[in-house]
Amino acid sequence: MKQGRIIIVSGPSGVGKGTVLKEVMKDDPSLRFSVSATTRAIRPGEIDGVHYFFIDKPRFEAMLQNNEMLEHAEYAGNYYGTPEKAVDEALSQGISVVLEIEVQGALQVMRRRPDAISIFIAPPSFEELARRLNGRGDTPPDVAAERLRIAVEECKNAPKYKYTIINDTVSEAAAKIRAILTAEACRSEYTTI
């Protein structure tokens, strides 16, 4: 059985990561989103092990001490992270695991797993990203402006990724990611004859 791969996908808020990944993954059973762990309380409608692994702070901190997280961050008083064991189990079953994560978490994974396929999704321009952020209708102008400022900083990290995709259109960006995954599957070190 072929070993799965870790696929890291990052990009600024509003760039369309989720939409592009939904298109890439819709007909590919060999891809699965990773399930993150969090210490925040479960919300109505969420299912443990599906939306997140909901664990308490002492357990999360023990996992950190034991080096069991591929990446982690603290946000609004709660921990978030990617448990390594769940990722490795999927990989051993030939499933490639998609980590749709922010830049700092992605850099942590790249350090731990240099063989990961890292893809940065960038906007066609910052003007277009501002239009997308403001066009959502649910983002106050001051929040959109702050997200745009953060986006500029995040885009400075794009050269640290193996690949950068410009999201002009969802179909083109999805096609480019599929091409990357096809090329990576053909690399000599992952192909046995």
N, CA and C atoms as an extended XYZ file, in Angstrom:
579
Properties=species:S:1:pos:R:3:atomname:S:1:resname:S:1:resid:I:1 pbc="F F F"
N         0.845       -1.186        0.000 N   MET     1
C         0.000        0.000        0.000 CA  MET     1
C         0.885        1.242        0.000 C   MET     1
N         0.471        2.208       -0.776 N   LYS     2
C         1.222        3.456       -0.888 CA  LYS     2
C         1.019        4.302        0.382 C   LYS     2
N         2.095        4.899        0.863 N   GLN     3
C         2.053        5.762        2.041 CA  GLN     3
C         1.392        7.089        1.681 C   GLN     3
N         0.538        7.603        2.554 N   GLY     4
C        -0.049        8.921        2.352 CA  GLY     4
C         0.979       10.007        2.601 C   GLY     4
N         0.637       11.213        2.255 N   ARG     5
C         1.522       12.371        2.432 CA  ARG     5
C         0.804       13.445        3.241 C   ARG     5
N         1.565       14.265        3.909 N   ILE     6
C         1.016       15.444        4.582 CA  ILE     6
C         1.000       16.573        3.561 C   ILE     6
N        -0.149       17.212        3.432 N   ILE     7
C        -0.311       18.337        2.513 CA  ILE     7
C        -0.703       19.547        3.350 C   ILE     7
N         0.178       20.517        3.412 N   ILE     8
C        -0.067       21.735        4.176 CA  ILE     8
C        -0.594       22.797        3.212 C   ILE     8
N        -1.713       23.414        3.578 N   VAL     9
C        -2.258       24.497        2.757 CA  VAL     9
C        -2.497       25.695        3.662 C   VAL     9
N        -1.872       26.812        3.302 N   SER    10
C        -2.025       28.052        4.064 CA  SER    10
C        -2.310       29.196        3.102 C   SER    10
N        -2.701       30.293        3.674 N   GLY    11
C        -2.934       31.513        2.917 CA  GLY    11
C        -3.726       32.466        3.784 C   GLY    11
N        -3.768       33.717        3.400 N   PRO    12
C        -4.456       34.703        4.225 CA  PRO    12
C        -5.965       34.507        4.259 C   PRO    12
N        -6.572       35.073        5.271 N   SER    13
C        -8.024       35.074        5.397 CA  SER    13
C        -8.641       35.704        4.156 C   SER    13
N        -9.654       35.044        3.597 N   GLY    14
C       -10.360       35.587        2.441 CA  GLY    14
C        -9.794       35.172        1.104 C   GLY    14
N        -8.686       34.410        1.106 N   VAL    15
C        -8.062       34.028       -0.158 CA  VAL    15
C        -8.808       32.882       -0.851 C   VAL    15
N        -9.632       32.156       -0.094 N   GLY    16
C       -10.428       31.084       -0.696 CA  GLY    16
C        -9.867       29.690       -0.506 C   GLY    16
N        -9.063       29.498        0.540 N   LYS    17
C        -8.458       28.175        0.792 CA  LYS    17
C        -9.510       27.081        0.880 C   LYS    17
N       -10.506       27.313        1.704 N   GLY    18
C       -11.527       26.291        1.923 CA  GLY    18
C       -12.294       25.950        0.660 C   GLY    18
N       -12.625       26.956       -0.126 N   THR    19
C       -13.366       26.739       -1.367 CA  THR    19
C       -12.529       25.949       -2.369 C   THR    19
N       -11.261       26.307       -2.493 N   VAL    20
C       -10.368       25.603       -3.416 CA  VAL    20
C       -10.175       24.153       -2.955 C   VAL    20
N        -9.938       23.951       -1.669 N   LEU    21
C        -9.725       22.597       -1.163 CA  LEU    21
C       -10.972       21.734       -1.313 C   LEU    21
N       -12.131       22.315       -1.128 N   LYS    22
C       -13.378       21.561       -1.313 CA  LYS    22
C       -13.453       21.040       -2.749 C   LYS    22
N       -13.054       21.871       -3.699 N   GLU    23
C       -13.042       21.477       -5.116 CA  GLU    23
C       -12.011       20.371       -5.359 C   GLU    23
N       -10.827       20.505       -4.777 N   VAL    24
C        -9.766       19.515       -4.960 CA  VAL    24
C       -10.185       18.165       -4.380 C   VAL    24
N       -10.811       18.187       -3.213 N   MET    25
C       -11.080       16.962       -2.475 CA  MET    25
C       -12.400       16.283       -2.818 C   MET    25
N       -13.263       16.947       -3.577 N   LYS    26
C       -14.617       16.414       -3.768 CA  LYS    26
C       -14.663       15.026       -4.395 C   LYS    26
N       -13.726       14.701       -5.268 N   ASP    27
C       -13.740       13.401       -5.932 CA  ASP    27
C       -12.495       12.584       -5.647 C   ASP    27
N       -11.818       12.873       -4.537 N   ASP    28
C       -10.577       12.170       -4.244 CA  ASP    28
C       -10.620       11.542       -2.853 C   ASP    28
N       -10.969       10.247       -2.778 N   PRO    29
C       -11.060        9.586       -1.471 CA  PRO    29
C        -9.706        9.359       -0.801 C   PRO    29
N        -8.599        9.628       -1.516 N   SER    30
C        -7.276        9.447       -0.906 CA  SER    30
C        -6.855       10.664       -0.091 C   SER    30
N        -7.699       11.706       -0.053 N   LEU    31
C        -7.410       12.916        0.713 CA  LEU    31
C        -8.392       13.057        1.865 C   LEU    31
N        -7.868       13.489        3.009 N   ARG    32
C        -8.724       13.705        4.184 CA  ARG    32
C        -8.205       14.910        4.956 C   ARG    32
N        -9.130       15.745        5.419 N   PHE    33
C        -8.736       16.856        6.285 CA  PHE    33
C        -8.293       16.307        7.631 C   PHE    33
N        -7.272       16.919        8.200 N   SER    34
C        -6.871       16.533        9.553 CA  SER    34
C        -7.906       17.091       10.524 C   SER    34
N        -8.015       16.443       11.669 N   VAL    35
C        -8.890       16.928       12.730 CA  VAL    35
C        -7.989       17.480       13.821 C   VAL    35
N        -8.162       18.750       14.122 N   SER    36
C        -7.353       19.405       15.148 CA  SER    36
C        -7.896       19.104       16.533 C   SER    36
N        -7.048       19.278       17.518 N   ALA    37
C        -7.453       19.189       18.922 CA  ALA    37
C        -7.595       20.606       19.461 C   ALA    37
N        -8.491       20.771       20.407 N   THR    38
C        -8.662       22.078       21.048 CA  THR    38
C        -9.091       21.896       22.500 C   THR    38
N        -8.771       22.923       23.277 N   THR    39
C        -9.203       22.928       24.678 CA  THR    39
C       -10.455       23.771       24.877 C   THR    39
N       -10.949       24.382       23.796 N   ARG    40
C       -12.163       25.187       23.959 CA  ARG    40
C       -13.366       24.266       24.133 C   ARG    40
N       -14.422       24.834       24.676 N   ALA    41
C       -15.644       24.056       24.911 CA  ALA    41
C       -16.303       23.672       23.590 C   ALA    41
N       -16.917       22.507       23.595 N   ILE    42
C       -17.645       22.049       22.422 CA  ILE    42
C       -18.884       22.925       22.223 C   ILE    42
N       -19.172       23.271       20.975 N   ARG    43
C       -20.329       24.110       20.655 CA  ARG    43
C       -21.483       23.235       20.182 C   ARG    43
N       -22.708       23.746       20.274 N   PRO    44
C       -23.855       22.965       19.808 CA  PRO    44
C       -23.670       22.541       18.341 C   PRO    44
N       -23.928       21.273       18.079 N   GLY    45
C       -23.821       20.746       16.726 CA  GLY    45
C       -22.460       20.167       16.388 C   GLY    45
N       -21.444       20.449       17.220 N   GLU    46
C       -20.122       19.900       16.959 CA  GLU    46
C       -20.028       18.473       17.504 C   GLU    46
N       -19.210       17.664       16.829 N   ILE    47
C       -19.036       16.270       17.218 CA  ILE    47
C       -17.555       16.034       17.506 C   ILE    47
N       -17.276       15.486       18.691 N   ASP    48
C       -15.905       15.184       19.072 CA  ASP    48
C       -15.318       14.173       18.091 C   ASP    48
N       -14.117       14.458       17.594 N   GLY    49
C       -13.467       13.582       16.640 CA  GLY    49
C       -13.826       13.869       15.192 C   GLY    49
N       -14.821       14.724       14.979 N   VAL    50
C       -15.212       15.108       13.622 CA  VAL    50
C       -14.811       16.560       13.375 C   VAL    50
N       -15.320       17.455       14.218 N   HIS    51
C       -14.988       18.875       14.078 CA  HIS    51
C       -13.656       19.194       14.753 C   HIS    51
N       -13.455       18.643       15.915 N   TYR    52
C       -12.220       18.759       16.690 CA  TYR    52
C       -12.150       17.550       17.605 C   TYR    52
N       -10.953       17.314       18.146 N   PHE    53
C       -10.815       16.452       19.312 CA  PHE    53
C       -10.867       17.409       20.487 C   PHE    53
N       -11.910       17.336       21.296 N   PHE    54
C       -12.076       18.243       22.429 CA  PHE    54
C       -11.413       17.616       23.647 C   PHE    54
N       -10.340       18.257       24.137 N   ILE    55
C        -9.606       17.740       25.285 CA  ILE    55
C        -9.365       18.874       26.281 C   ILE    55
N        -9.067       18.494       27.524 N   ASP    56
C        -8.831       19.532       28.529 CA  ASP    56
C        -7.378       20.029       28.463 C   ASP    56
N        -7.146       21.165       29.133 N   LYS    57
C        -5.812       21.789       29.084 CA  LYS    57
C        -4.708       20.888       29.627 C   LYS    57
N        -4.921       20.213       30.777 N   PRO    58
C        -3.835       19.342       31.263 CA  PRO    58
C        -3.446       18.253       30.251 C   PRO    58
N        -4.421       17.664       29.583 N   ARG    59
C        -4.112       16.628       28.588 CA  ARG    59
C        -3.379       17.242       27.390 C   ARG    59
N        -3.842       18.408       26.938 N   PHE    60
C        -3.178       19.070       25.808 CA  PHE    60
C        -1.726       19.395       26.174 C   PHE    60
N        -1.529       19.949       27.371 N   GLU    61
C        -0.186       20.298       27.812 CA  GLU    61
C         0.706       19.061       27.946 C   GLU    61
N         0.114       17.935       28.371 N   ALA    62
C         0.879       16.683       28.442 CA  ALA    62
C         1.274       16.237       27.032 C   ALA    62
N         0.372       16.401       26.063 N   MET    63
C         0.686       16.043       24.677 CA  MET    63
C         1.822       16.922       24.151 C   MET    63
N         1.824       18.198       24.534 N   LEU    64
C         2.917       19.082       24.136 CA  LEU    64
C         4.236       18.616       24.754 C   LEU    64
N         4.201       18.291       26.047 N   GLN    65
C         5.398       17.818       26.754 CA  GLN    65
C         5.958       16.561       26.107 C   GLN    65
N         5.053       15.694       25.622 N   ASN    66
C         5.454       14.420       25.022 CA  ASN    66
C         5.714       14.528       23.518 C   ASN    66
N         5.711       15.765       23.014 N   ASN    67
C         6.006       16.008       21.596 CA  ASN    67
C         5.022       15.281       20.670 C   ASN    67
N         3.730       15.294       21.051 N   GLU    68
C         2.706       14.566       20.307 CA  GLU    68
C         1.903       15.454       19.357 C   GLU    68
N         2.267       16.728       19.250 N   MET    69
C         1.565       17.646       18.349 CA  MET    69
C         2.479       18.029       17.190 C   MET    69
N         1.959       17.927       15.976 N   LEU    70
C         2.724       18.389       14.816 CA  LEU    70
C         2.893       19.900       14.854 C   LEU    70
N         1.860       20.577       15.328 N   GLU    71
C         1.883       22.034       15.456 CA  GLU    71
C         0.856       22.408       16.491 C   GLU    71
N         1.008       23.599       17.042 N   HIS    72
C         0.018       24.087       18.004 CA  HIS    72
C         0.107       25.600       18.114 C   HIS    72
N        -0.950       26.168       18.644 N   ALA    73
C        -1.004       27.605       18.902 CA  ALA    73
C        -1.983       27.830       20.041 C   ALA    73
N        -1.870       28.990       20.640 N   GLU    74
C        -2.826       29.392       21.669 CA  GLU    74
C        -3.572       30.600       21.136 C   GLU    74
N        -4.890       30.567       21.255 N   TYR    75
C        -5.714       31.661       20.757 CA  TYR    75
C        -6.884       31.850       21.708 C   TYR    75
N        -7.081       33.076       22.143 N   ALA    76
C        -8.189       33.443       23.033 CA  ALA    76
C        -8.261       32.532       24.259 C   ALA    76
N        -7.095       32.203       24.818 N   GLY    77
C        -7.048       31.419       26.045 CA  GLY    77
C        -7.209       29.922       25.860 C   GLY    77
N        -7.289       29.455       24.626 N   ASN    78
C        -7.424       28.027       24.351 CA  ASN    78
C        -6.298       27.554       23.448 C   ASN    78
N        -5.966       26.285       23.586 N   TYR    79
C        -4.974       25.668       22.719 CA  TYR    79
C        -5.661       25.045       21.509 C   TYR    79
N        -4.943       25.057       20.397 N   TYR    80
C        -5.358       24.380       19.173 CA  TYR    80
C        -4.121       23.681       18.631 C   TYR    80
N        -4.287       22.498       18.075 N   GLY    81
C        -3.126       21.813       17.516 CA  GLY    81
C        -3.509       20.580       16.725 C   GLY    81
N        -2.519       20.028       16.036 N   THR    82
C        -2.721       18.850       15.198 CA  THR    82
C        -2.034       17.655       15.853 C   THR    82
N        -2.830       16.693       16.361 N   PRO    83
C        -2.232       15.504       16.980 CA  PRO    83
C        -1.511       14.646       15.935 C   PRO    83
N        -0.259       14.328       16.214 N   GLU    84
C         0.573       13.586       15.269 CA  GLU    84
C         0.073       12.156       15.070 C   GLU    84
N        -0.400       11.516       16.129 N   LYS    85
C        -0.816       10.107       16.050 CA  LYS    85
C        -1.939        9.913       15.026 C   LYS    85
N        -2.950       10.775       15.050 N   ALA    86
C        -4.080       10.639       14.120 CA  ALA    86
C        -3.619       10.828       12.679 C   ALA    86
N        -2.692       11.766       12.469 N   VAL    87
C        -2.152       12.001       11.125 CA  VAL    87
C        -1.381       10.770       10.660 C   VAL    87
N        -0.507       10.238       11.518 N   ASP    88
C         0.308        9.080       11.136 CA  ASP    88
C        -0.549        7.847       10.855 C   ASP    88
N        -1.636        7.670       11.599 N   GLU    89
C        -2.528        6.532       11.345 CA  GLU    89
C        -3.136        6.621        9.950 C   GLU    89
N        -3.585        7.810        9.565 N   ALA    90
C        -4.165        7.990        8.226 CA  ALA    90
C        -3.094        7.768        7.157 C   ALA    90
N        -1.906        8.322        7.355 N   LEU    91
C        -0.825        8.176        6.382 CA  LEU    91
C        -0.493        6.703        6.150 C   LEU    91
N        -0.465        5.914        7.229 N   SER    92
C        -0.124        4.499        7.108 CA  SER    92
C        -1.192        3.709        6.348 C   SER    92
N        -2.395        4.276        6.257 N   GLN    93
C        -3.486        3.641        5.505 CA  GLN    93
C        -3.531        4.128        4.059 C   GLN    93
N        -2.520        4.903        3.654 N   GLY    94
C        -2.462        5.395        2.281 CA  GLY    94
C        -3.287        6.640        2.037 C   GLY    94
N        -3.749        7.253        3.114 N   ILE    95
C        -4.555        8.475        3.001 CA  ILE    95
C        -3.638        9.675        3.194 C   ILE    95
N        -3.715       10.626        2.282 N   SER    96
C        -2.965       11.869        2.434 CA  SER    96
C        -3.786       12.834        3.271 C   SER    96
N        -3.138       13.470        4.221 N   VAL    97
C        -3.828       14.321        5.191 CA  VAL    97
C        -3.582       15.779        4.857 C   VAL    97
N        -4.676       16.517        4.701 N   VAL    98
C        -4.626       17.938        4.375 CA  VAL    98
C        -4.734       18.744        5.662 C   VAL    98
N        -3.721       19.574        5.891 N   LEU    99
C        -3.736       20.486        7.033 CA  LEU    99
C        -3.961       21.891        6.500 C   LEU    99
N        -5.160       22.393        6.678 N   GLU   100
C        -5.469       23.777        6.297 CA  GLU   100
C        -5.203       24.620        7.536 C   GLU   100
N        -3.986       25.160        7.614 N   ILE   101
C        -3.557       25.823        8.840 CA  ILE   101
C        -2.888       27.157        8.540 C   ILE   101
N        -2.799       27.973        9.591 N   GLU   102
C        -2.180       29.285        9.440 CA  GLU   102
C        -0.677       29.141        9.326 C   GLU   102
N        -0.028       30.216        8.928 N   VAL   103
C         1.390       30.193        8.572 CA  VAL   103
C         2.274       29.697        9.713 C   VAL   103
N         2.080       30.187       10.924 N   GLN   104
C         2.974       29.788       12.019 CA  GLN   104
C         2.892       28.283       12.282 C   GLN   104
N         1.685       27.730       12.242 N   GLY   105
C         1.525       26.279       12.404 CA  GLY   105
C         2.158       25.523       11.252 C   GLY   105
N         2.003       26.053       10.041 N   ALA   106
C         2.586       25.410        8.857 CA  ALA   106
C         4.107       25.339        8.978 C   ALA   106
N         4.712       26.412        9.441 N   LEU   107
C         6.170       26.434        9.592 CA  LEU   107
C         6.626       25.397       10.630 C   LEU   107
N         5.827       25.199       11.675 N   GLN   108
C         6.144       24.171       12.670 CA  GLN   108
C         6.123       22.780       12.031 C   GLN   108
N         5.081       22.516       11.229 N   VAL   109
C         4.975       21.202       10.573 CA  VAL   109
C         6.123       21.005        9.591 C   VAL   109
N         6.465       22.042        8.834 N   MET   110
C         7.561       21.925        7.861 CA  MET   110
C         8.881       21.577        8.541 C   MET   110
N         9.087       22.114        9.740 N   ARG   111
C        10.316       21.788       10.480 CA  ARG   111
C        10.304       20.319       10.911 C   ARG   111
N         9.158       19.852       11.381 N   ARG   112
C         9.053       18.472       11.880 CA  ARG   112
C         8.961       17.452       10.758 C   ARG   112
N         8.315       17.831        9.665 N   ARG   113
C         8.091       16.915        8.545 CA  ARG   113
C         8.519       17.584        7.233 C   ARG   113
N         9.822       17.651        6.991 N   PRO   114
C        10.310       18.342        5.791 CA  PRO   114
C         9.829       17.710        4.482 C   PRO   114
N         9.319       16.477        4.540 N   ASP   115
C         8.793       15.829        3.337 CA  ASP   115
C         7.353       16.233        3.034 C   ASP   115
N         6.742       17.053        3.895 N   ALA   116
C         5.359       17.493        3.660 CA  ALA   116
C         5.289       18.337        2.382 C   ALA   116
N         4.172       18.240        1.713 N   ILE   117
C         3.910       19.067        0.534 CA  ILE   117
C         3.304       20.365        1.063 C   ILE   117
N         4.001       21.462        0.897 N   SER   118
C         3.510       22.735        1.439 CA  SER   118
C         3.093       23.657        0.295 C   SER   118
N         1.860       24.151        0.404 N   ILE   119
C         1.269       24.988       -0.644 CA  ILE   119
C         0.733       26.265       -0.002 C   ILE   119
N         1.168       27.387       -0.538 N   PHE   120
C         0.660       28.683       -0.083 CA  PHE   120
C        -0.298       29.198       -1.155 C   PHE   120
N        -1.517       29.520       -0.745 N   ILE   121
C        -2.490       30.089       -1.676 CA  ILE   121
C        -2.501       31.597       -1.471 C   ILE   121
N        -2.178       32.314       -2.549 N   ALA   122
C        -2.069       33.771       -2.498 CA  ALA   122
C        -3.189       34.413       -3.314 C   ALA   122
N        -3.533       35.639       -2.965 N   PRO   123
C        -4.538       36.356       -3.756 CA  PRO   123
C        -3.908       36.873       -5.052 C   PRO   123
N        -4.728       37.144       -6.080 N   PRO   124
C        -4.182       37.712       -7.303 CA  PRO   124
C        -3.568       39.096       -7.065 C   PRO   124
N        -4.118       39.818       -6.082 N   SER   125
C        -3.587       41.123       -5.681 CA  SER   125
C        -4.175       41.446       -4.308 C   SER   125
N        -3.560       42.385       -3.625 N   PHE   126
C        -4.112       42.785       -2.326 CA  PHE   126
C        -5.405       43.580       -2.512 C   PHE   126
N        -5.550       44.246       -3.654 N   GLU   127
C        -6.800       44.957       -3.952 CA  GLU   127
C        -7.951       43.954       -4.073 C   GLU   127
N        -7.674       42.828       -4.758 N   GLU   128
C        -8.692       41.790       -4.911 CA  GLU   128
C        -9.011       41.148       -3.568 C   GLU   128
N        -7.990       40.931       -2.744 N   LEU   129
C        -8.228       40.360       -1.421 CA  LEU   129
C        -9.080       41.306       -0.588 C   LEU   129
N        -8.813       42.605       -0.640 N   ALA   130
C        -9.620       43.589        0.089 CA  ALA   130
C       -11.064       43.545       -0.394 C   ALA   130
N       -11.258       43.415       -1.705 N   ARG   131
C       -12.610       43.326       -2.260 CA  ARG   131
C       -13.323       42.078       -1.729 C   ARG   131
N       -12.611       40.956       -1.696 N   ARG   132
C       -13.207       39.707       -1.194 CA  ARG   132
C       -13.564       39.821        0.279 C   ARG   132
N       -12.651       40.383        1.069 N   LEU   133
C       -12.914       40.523        2.500 CA  LEU   133
C       -14.097       41.448        2.755 C   LEU   133
N       -14.151       42.557        2.036 N   ASN   134
C       -15.254       43.503        2.212 CA  ASN   134
C       -16.554       42.991        1.600 C   ASN   134
N       -16.449       42.125        0.600 N   GLY   135
C       -17.633       41.613       -0.080 CA  GLY   135
C       -18.345       40.504        0.663 C   GLY   135
N       -17.743       39.994        1.716 N   ARG   136
C       -18.376       38.923        2.482 CA  ARG   136
C       -19.682       39.391        3.132 C   ARG   136
N       -19.709       40.654        3.509 N   GLY   137
C       -20.911       41.195        4.137 CA  GLY   137
C       -20.995       40.930        5.624 C   GLY   137
N       -20.130       40.074        6.160 N   ASP   138
C       -20.179       39.759        7.589 CA  ASP   138
C       -18.954       40.255        8.340 C   ASP   138
N       -18.113       41.023        7.646 N   THR   139
C       -16.873       41.497        8.242 CA  THR   139
C       -16.887       43.017        8.344 C   THR   139
N       -16.862       43.555        9.563 N   PRO   140
C       -16.804       45.015        9.720 CA  PRO   140
C       -15.552       45.575        9.050 C   PRO   140
N       -15.622       46.800        8.528 N   PRO   141
C       -14.480       47.390        7.810 CA  PRO   141
C       -13.171       47.404        8.596 C   PRO   141
N       -13.231       47.670        9.909 N   ASP   142
C       -11.995       47.690       10.691 CA  ASP   142
C       -11.379       46.292       10.808 C   ASP   142
N       -12.220       45.267       10.890 N   VAL   143
C       -11.734       43.881       10.954 CA  VAL   143
C       -11.137       43.484        9.601 C   VAL   143
N       -11.818       43.869        8.518 N   ALA   144
C       -11.311       43.575        7.173 CA  ALA   144
C        -9.950       44.245        6.953 C   ALA   144
N        -9.806       45.475        7.425 N   ALA   145
C        -8.536       46.192        7.277 CA  ALA   145
C        -7.421       45.490        8.056 C   ALA   145
N        -7.732       45.011        9.251 N   GLU   146
C        -6.734       44.289       10.048 CA  GLU   146
C        -6.366       42.965        9.379 C   GLU   146
N        -7.369       42.268        8.828 N   ARG   147
C        -7.086       41.011        8.121 CA  ARG   147
C        -6.205       41.261        6.897 C   ARG   147
N        -6.421       42.367        6.224 N   LEU   148
C        -5.602       42.702        5.063 CA  LEU   148
C        -4.157       42.995        5.502 C   LEU   148
N        -4.002       43.695        6.610 N   ARG   149
C        -2.664       43.975        7.135 CA  ARG   149
C        -1.943       42.670        7.471 C   ARG   149
N        -2.656       41.746        8.121 N   ILE   150
C        -2.080       40.439        8.472 CA  ILE   150
C        -1.749       39.656        7.199 C   ILE   150
N        -2.623       39.753        6.190 N   ALA   151
C        -2.407       39.049        4.922 CA  ALA   151
C        -1.095       39.469        4.268 C   ALA   151
N        -0.820       40.755        4.299 N   VAL   152
C         0.433       41.252        3.717 CA  VAL   152
C         1.619       40.591        4.425 C   VAL   152
N         1.554       40.497        5.747 N   GLU   153
C         2.636       39.862        6.515 CA  GLU   153
C         2.723       38.372        6.211 C   GLU   153
N         1.573       37.690        6.140 N   GLU   154
C         1.574       36.251        5.861 CA  GLU   154
C         2.163       35.954        4.488 C   GLU   154
N         1.854       36.782        3.508 N   CYS   155
C         2.342       36.555        2.142 CA  CYS   155
C         3.859       36.651        2.056 C   CYS   155
N         4.476       37.331        3.000 N   LYS   156
C         5.944       37.397        3.022 CA  LYS   156
C         6.563       36.022        3.292 C   LYS   156
N         5.750       35.091        3.828 N   ASN   157
C         6.234       33.741        4.122 CA  ASN   157
C         6.057       32.776        2.953 C   ASN   157
N         5.417       33.194        1.880 N   ALA   158
C         5.154       32.303        0.743 CA  ALA   158
C         6.416       31.615        0.227 C   ALA   158
N         7.582       32.294        0.159 N   PRO   159
C         8.785       31.614       -0.340 CA  PRO   159
C         9.246       30.436        0.526 C   PRO   159
N         8.733       30.312        1.742 N   LYS   160
C         9.121       29.198        2.614 CA  LYS   160
C         8.375       27.915        2.259 C   LYS   160
N         7.350       28.030        1.433 N   TYR   161
C         6.553       26.878        1.004 CA  TYR   161
C         7.148       26.301       -0.276 C   TYR   161
N         6.902       25.012       -0.523 N   LYS   162
C         7.404       24.387       -1.748 CA  LYS   162
C         6.689       24.936       -2.979 C   LYS   162
N         5.415       25.300       -2.822 N   TYR   163
C         4.609       25.771       -3.950 CA  TYR   163
C         3.786       26.987       -3.536 C   TYR   163
N         3.564       27.881       -4.501 N   THR   164
C         2.650       29.007       -4.313 CA  THR   164
C         1.661       28.996       -5.468 C   THR   164
N         0.393       29.069       -5.124 N   ILE   165
C        -0.696       29.083       -6.102 CA  ILE   165
C        -1.399       30.434       -5.977 C   ILE   165
N        -1.615       31.102       -7.087 N   ILE   166
C        -2.406       32.335       -7.094 CA  ILE   166
C        -3.853       31.932       -7.345 C   ILE   166
N        -4.731       32.316       -6.447 N   ASN   167
C        -6.144       31.947       -6.593 CA  ASN   167
C        -6.882       33.013       -7.411 C   ASN   167
N        -6.673       32.955       -8.748 N   ASP   168
C        -7.455       33.814       -9.658 CA  ASP   168
C        -8.880       33.297       -9.740 C   ASP   168
N        -8.998       32.000      -10.032 N   THR   169
C       -10.316       31.349      -10.057 CA  THR   169
C       -10.186       30.032       -9.312 C   THR   169
N       -11.282       29.587       -8.709 N   VAL   170
C       -11.284       28.349       -7.931 CA  VAL   170
C       -10.890       27.168       -8.805 C   VAL   170
N       -11.460       27.070      -10.000 N   SER   171
C       -11.179       25.907      -10.852 CA  SER   171
C        -9.708       25.853      -11.257 C   SER   171
N        -9.109       27.006      -11.591 N   GLU   172
C        -7.691       27.016      -11.964 CA  GLU   172
C        -6.794       26.681      -10.775 C   GLU   172
N        -7.092       27.249       -9.621 N   ALA   173
C        -6.289       26.973       -8.433 CA  ALA   173
C        -6.392       25.503       -8.048 C   ALA   173
N        -7.598       24.935       -8.121 N   ALA   174
C        -7.793       23.518       -7.804 CA  ALA   174
C        -7.027       22.639       -8.791 C   ALA   174
N        -7.066       22.990      -10.073 N   ALA   175
C        -6.342       22.219      -11.092 CA  ALA   175
C        -4.841       22.242      -10.820 C   ALA   175
N        -4.320       23.392      -10.396 N   LYS   176
C        -2.889       23.494      -10.098 CA  LYS   176
C        -2.519       22.633       -8.889 C   LYS   176
N        -3.372       22.605       -7.874 N   ILE   177
C        -3.089       21.764       -6.707 CA  ILE   177
C        -3.129       20.291       -7.102 C   ILE   177
N        -4.105       19.899       -7.913 N   ARG   178
C        -4.149       18.512       -8.391 CA  ARG   178
C        -2.875       18.164       -9.163 C   ARG   178
N        -2.392       19.103       -9.982 N   ALA   179
C        -1.160       18.870      -10.745 CA  ALA   179
C         0.037       18.695       -9.803 C   ALA   179
N         0.092       19.498       -8.755 N   ILE   180
C         1.164       19.368       -7.764 CA  ILE   180
C         1.114       17.989       -7.120 C   ILE   180
N        -0.078       17.560       -6.717 N   LEU   181
C        -0.221       16.265       -6.050 CA  LEU   181
C         0.146       15.123       -6.993 C   LEU   181
N        -0.213       15.249       -8.262 N   THR   182
C         0.158       14.230       -9.251 CA  THR   182
C         1.672       14.179       -9.411 C   THR   182
N         2.299       15.347       -9.556 N   ALA   183
C         3.752       15.399       -9.713 CA  ALA   183
C         4.457       14.832       -8.480 C   ALA   183
N         3.979       15.181       -7.305 N   GLU   184
C         4.591       14.687       -6.070 CA  GLU   184
C         4.468       13.167       -5.965 C   GLU   184
N         3.347       12.607       -6.415 N   ALA   185
C         3.152       11.151       -6.366 CA  ALA   185
C         4.110       10.429       -7.305 C   ALA   185
N         4.619       11.127       -8.308 N   CYS   186
C         5.540       10.532       -9.285 CA  CYS   186
C         7.010       10.718       -8.921 C   CYS   186
N         7.288       11.414       -7.833 N   ARG   187
C         8.692       11.618       -7.446 CA  ARG   187
C         9.339       10.270       -7.173 C   ARG   187
N        10.562       10.121       -7.572 N   SER   188
C        11.284        8.848       -7.464 CA  SER   188
C        11.270        8.268       -6.070 C   SER   188
N        11.447        9.096       -5.050 N   GLU   189
C        11.520        8.549       -3.693 CA  GLU   189
C        10.178        8.019       -3.186 C   GLU   189
N         9.070        8.322       -3.883 N   TYR   190
C         7.749        7.840       -3.463 CA  TYR   190
C         7.181        6.800       -4.417 C   TYR   190
N         7.951        6.433       -5.443 N   THR   191
C         7.487        5.475       -6.430 CA  THR   191
C         8.348        4.225       -6.368 C   THR   191
N         7.702        3.074       -6.279 N   THR   192
C         8.446        1.817       -6.295 CA  THR   192
C         8.125        1.072       -7.580 C   THR   192
N         9.151        0.454       -8.121 N   ILE   193
C         8.980       -0.286       -9.383 CA  ILE   193
C         9.122       -1.768       -9.107 C   ILE   193
